[in-house]
Amino acid sequence: MTIKTRKLAGMLLLVGGLLTYVLVAASVIGAMQGLPEAARLLLYAVAGIAWIFAARPVLVWMETGKWWVRRER
């Protein structure tokens, strides 16, 4: 697969995955109406950061063609 094709596929995967993630996270947090506002705000903050961990392998794959790359120290 060429890098252009990988980047196109990765972009589509990221957009579709992020859209799905946002809809699920908003539905789950929206269903928790009984929680105090501060707790719901904290859940939104955690959900807003958590998607990065799922997106990282896709971003690495777009650049390298491998899902995981070890960092050299």
Protein Blocks (a to p, Z undefined) as FASTA:
>chain_A
ZZklmmmmmmmmmmmmmmmmmmmmmmmmmmmmmbcfklmmmmmmmmmmmmmmmmmmmmmm
mmnopabdcddZZ
